[in-house]
Amino acid sequence: MVGFFLKKAFFDGWDNLISLALLNLGFVLILLGFLSLPMLFVQSPPAVMLITILLIYALHFYAGGVSVYCMHLINGRNPGMKQILQFLGSVWKISLIFGSISAFQTIVLMVGFPFYLSMGGVIGLTAASVLFWFSIFWWFVTLWIYPVRGQLDETVKGVFKKSLFISLDNIGFTIFLGLYTIINFALSAVTAFLIPGMSGILLSHQIALKLRMYKYEYLEQNPDRGRRSIPWDALLLDEKEKVGERTLKGMIFPWKE
């Protein structure tokens, strides 16, 4: 399943390269906002904090809209760029709550982490360690939030509950998806975050959930079967046929195939 996920994420990203790159321009502008804060407000920590929070909200609202756009792509639709505002509006509630949690987490990390480290001793190090690992755990859960919102549930409570369940029920794959996300983000720096960028990463998250749901459909239809014997080859047969047999030459020079 992991191998096919990598293949599908790559080819779906390639097939929508231009639109994803255009969407990444929005993320680049937000990133430039974060990077310019130290230079613009070097002597005004409150201003830095306020604008950081505003940028966090902007990031989450925009990511929510782009994620919905990517959901349409993997379902065979061809949404227009003008629909982004419509998509932003469709997920504003989860984006607002998600952004609020992230803003609060950022404040806690910026204030609490240095404070606990400065305490030293067992108590300080333990508190800092708990804060660090809880933040890592929460980040893994957040990988599923927008895909779950788009594909499974529209209620805020349902989104967070199902995201937590999927992350815990698929710990190995969730960790893999997290590492895949980090690697893609690092590689994006080579292209100034235009390819694959955040849009490509959000596309891969939508693909990850879509493929993972075949497991739950199978278990629902076969409750007597064990979770360790999921017939992924059979379950992903239709998806594999949609991707087809593709080569690097065919991607770059399709007229020669």
N, C-alpha and C positions, 0 to 999 in steps of 0.2 A: 504494500500500500504506500509506503514511504517513497519508494522509487517512482511509482506512477504519479504521486503528488508532485514530486520535483519536476517530472516531465510535463505534466499538465500546467503547472504554474509557469514554467518557462515558455511553453508554446502559447498559452493564453496571453501572457505578457507580450510576447513577440507580435502576436496578431493584432494587439491593440496598442502598439508601441507609441504611436503619435498622440492618441487621445490621453494615454497615461502620462506622457511627457508634458502635455499641456496642463493637465490637472496638477502636476507636480510644481508648476510655477507658483501656485498658491501656497504650497508648503514651503517653497524656497523663500517667499516673501516673509512668511511667519518666522522661519529660521533666521533670516537676516535681522528681524526685529529682536529676537533673543540675543543674537551675537552683538548687536549694537548697544544693548543696554549698559554694559560697563563703561563704554566710551561716552555715552550721552549723559549719564547720571552717576558718574563716579563718586560724587560727593553728596549724593542724596539717596541713601538706602531706602527710605520709605517710597520714593518715586520708583525705584527699581523693583521693589516688591509689588507695588500696585500695577505697574505695566506688565510685569511678569505674569500676574494673575489674569490680566486682560488678554494677554497673548495665549495663555493656557486655554481660556474659554474659546478664543478664536480658533485655536488648533483643533479642539474637540468638535466644535460645530462644523468646521470645514471637513474634518476627517469623517464625521458621520455622513455628510452628504456624498463624499467621494466613495465611501464604503457601499452605500446604496447603489451608486452608479456601477461599481464593480460587481455587485450582486446581479444586476441586470445583464452585465456582460457575460457572466458565467452561465446564465440561463438562456443564452442564445438571442437576447434582445440587443438592439443597437441604439441605446439612448443618446440623445443629443446633448451637447455641452450646455445648451440653454436650460436644460432640466436640472442642473445642479442646485439652483436656488429652490426648486420644488423639492428635491431630495433632502436638502438641508432642513426645510420646514417639516418634512415627514418624520424626522428623528430628533427634533429640537429638544424634546423633553429628556430623552436619555442622554443627549449630548450635554444638556445643562447640568444634570445630576452627576454624570461622569466627570465633567469639567470641574464641578464643585469639589468632588472627592479628590481629584488630582491637585487642585489648587491648595486644598487643606493639607494634603500629603506633602506638597512642596514646602509649605510653610513649616510643617513639623520637622521635615528633614533639614531645612536650612537653619532652623533654630534649635531643635531638639538634639540632632545628631552631634553638632559641635559641643553643646552643653554637656551631654552625657560623657563624651570623650574627655572633656576638661575635668570632669569629676574624678576620673581615674578610679583605681580600685576595682574590686569585683562588681560592685553595684553599678558603677558607671559603665564599665565594659559590657556587662550583661544587658543593661538597658539599651545601649547602642547596638549590640548584636541582635537583640529582639526586634528593634526598630528596622534594622537593615534587612533581616531575613523576612520579616512580615511584608516589607515593601517589595522584595523580590517575588514573594508568593502572590501578592496582589497584582503585580505586573503580569504574571503568567495568566491569572484569571482574566485580566482585561483583554488579552488577545482574542477572546471569544465574544466579547460584549457586542460589538457592532455586527458580526456575522449572525449571532443569535437574534439580535433585534430585527435583522432583515429577513431571516429565513424561518424563525421559529416562534417568536413571541413579540407582542407589541407593548405589553405591560412592563413597567419599570421593575416591579418585584419579580416578575417571571424572567426577565432578561438576566438579572443578577443571579437569581437562583439557578437557572439553567447553565449560565456561564460557569458558576462555581462547580456544579455537578459534572459538567463535561471536562473541566480541567482536572478534577480529582479522579474521575473515572478513566481518564486517558492521560495519566501522569507522564508516561514515557513520551508519547507523541506531543504533549503540550510542551515539555522541555525541549524536544527537537524543534518544534515550531518557534519557540523562543530563540533558540540558537540560530535557526534559519533567518529569523527576523533581524537579529543583531548582525549577522554576516551580510545580509542584503543591504542593511543600512550603511555598513562600513564600505561595501563595494560601491554604493551610490555616490559616495564622496568623490570618486574618480570622475563621475559625469556631472558634478555640481548638483547632485541629488535630483537629476532629471530622469535617469534610468538606473535601476527600476524605481528608485525613490519611494516615497511613502505610498503613492498610488499603487505601485507594483506590490508593495508589502500588504496593503489592504486587500488587494485582489487575491493574493495567496491565502490570506486568512479566510476569505469567503470560500475559496476552493477547499481549504482544509475542512471546514465544517460540512460542506456539501458532501464530500467523500466520506467523512466520518459518520454521517447520518445513515449511510447504507448499512453500517453495523447495527444500529438500533432498529432499523426496519427489519433486518434479518432476525434479530433476537425477539422482536415482537411477534414475528410470524413463526418462529421456532423456539418457543420458550424452554424446550427440553434440551436444547443444544448448549454446550459450554461456551463461555466467552473467549476461551483460548484457542478455539478452532473455527475462527471466522473465515469463511471461504472467499477471501478478498478477490481472487482471480475471477471467480464467477460473478461476484457482486459488481465488480467494476467493468464488466465486459462491455456494456453499452457505452460507458465513458471512454473506454479504450478505443472503441470503434469510431467515436466522434473525433478523437485526437488523431487516429490513424497512424500509419507508418510514415514518419517524417524524418528528413535528413537535414543536416546543416546546409548542404548545397541547395536543397529544395527551398529552404527558408530564404536564402540570399538571392538565388537565381531560380525562382519558381517556373519561369518559362522554359528552363532546360530540363525539367522533370518529365 
